[in-house]
Amino acid sequence: MPLASPASSVPEKSSRDIQSASPIALLRFVANLSQTALADRCGVSRDTISRLERGERPRLDTARALAHALGVDVATLFPENEERPAGSPDALQMPAGQGRHASG
């Protein structure tokens, strides 16, 4: 009896779904990962992955973990931030206490 392929745990996507998907969702789909599997690799919840795929901005440490888990640069995951330097506090949410402080 043949074993089920890993792809059987990832739902089929139509071309319309793929065209409107976020870069995170596309890369997750190509990597044949469920939201739960990606969340486990990143050390976050499945709900976090879901929110990020719907456009919520991650903390910088989460963005780095996602990029590492998917084998891409952070800029690949968030192309709208290309004009900003990598790790810019304006580009992604900084963890508490790591952002720029107002001077003066």
C-alpha positions as CSV (number, residue, x, y, z in Angstrom):
1,M,0.0,0.0,0.0
2,P,1.6,3.3,-1.0
3,L,2.3,5.9,1.6
4,A,0.5,9.3,1.5
5,S,2.8,12.0,0.2
6,P,3.6,15.0,2.4
7,A,1.6,17.1,0.0
8,S,-1.6,15.4,1.1
9,S,-1.4,17.5,4.3
10,V,-1.3,20.8,2.3
11,P,-4.6,21.7,0.7
12,E,-4.7,22.1,-3.1
13,K,-4.4,25.7,-4.3
14,S,-6.1,27.2,-7.3
15,S,-4.2,29.6,-9.6
16,R,-6.4,32.4,-8.2
17,D,-5.3,31.5,-4.6
18,I,-1.7,31.4,-5.6
19,Q,-1.8,34.8,-7.4
20,S,-3.3,36.5,-4.4
21,A,-1.2,34.8,-1.8
22,S,1.4,36.5,0.4
23,P,5.1,35.7,-0.2
24,I,5.1,33.8,3.1
25,A,2.2,31.6,2.0
26,L,3.7,31.0,-1.4
27,L,7.1,30.0,0.0
28,R,5.3,27.8,2.5
29,F,3.3,26.1,-0.2
30,V,6.4,25.6,-2.4
31,A,8.2,24.1,0.7
32,N,5.2,21.8,1.1
33,L,4.7,22.9,4.7
34,S,1.5,23.3,6.7
35,Q,1.1,26.5,8.8
36,T,1.6,24.3,11.8
37,A,4.9,22.8,10.5
38,L,6.2,26.3,9.6
39,A,5.2,27.6,13.0
40,D,7.0,24.7,14.7
41,R,10.2,25.5,12.7
42,C,10.0,29.2,13.7
43,G,9.0,28.8,17.3
44,V,5.7,30.6,16.9
45,S,2.0,29.6,16.9
46,R,0.0,28.5,13.9
47,D,-2.2,31.6,14.5
48,T,0.9,33.8,14.2
49,I,1.7,32.3,10.8
50,S,-1.9,32.8,9.7
51,R,-1.9,36.4,10.7
52,L,1.5,37.0,8.9
53,E,0.1,35.4,5.8
54,R,-2.8,37.9,5.9
55,G,-0.4,40.8,6.1
56,E,0.3,41.5,9.8
57,R,3.9,42.8,10.2
58,P,6.1,40.5,12.3
59,R,8.6,41.4,14.9
60,L,12.2,41.4,13.6
61,D,13.1,38.2,15.4
62,T,10.1,36.4,13.9
63,A,10.9,37.7,10.4
64,R,14.4,36.3,10.7
65,A,13.1,32.9,12.0
66,L,10.6,32.8,9.0
67,A,13.3,33.6,6.5
68,H,15.7,31.0,8.0
69,A,12.9,28.3,8.0
70,L,12.0,29.1,4.4
71,G,15.6,29.5,3.2
72,V,15.2,33.0,1.9
73,D,16.3,36.6,2.8
74,V,13.9,38.7,5.0
75,A,13.5,41.1,2.1
76,T,12.1,38.2,0.0
77,L,9.3,37.8,2.6
78,F,8.5,41.5,2.8
79,P,9.2,43.0,-0.7
80,E,7.3,46.2,0.3
81,N,10.3,47.0,2.5
82,E,13.0,46.7,-0.2
83,E,13.8,50.4,-0.1
84,R,14.6,50.3,3.6
85,P,17.8,48.9,5.1
86,A,17.6,45.3,6.4
87,G,16.5,45.3,10.0
88,S,15.2,48.9,9.9
89,P,12.8,49.6,12.7
90,D,10.5,51.3,10.2
91,A,10.4,48.1,8.0
92,L,9.4,45.5,10.7
93,Q,8.2,45.6,14.3
94,M,11.1,45.6,16.7
95,P,10.9,43.6,19.9
96,A,10.2,45.7,23.0
97,G,13.3,47.6,24.1
98,Q,15.2,47.2,20.8
99,G,13.7,50.1,18.7
100,R,15.2,53.6,18.2
101,H,14.8,55.9,21.2
102,A,13.9,59.6,20.7
103,S,16.7,61.9,21.6
104,G,16.6,65.1,23.1
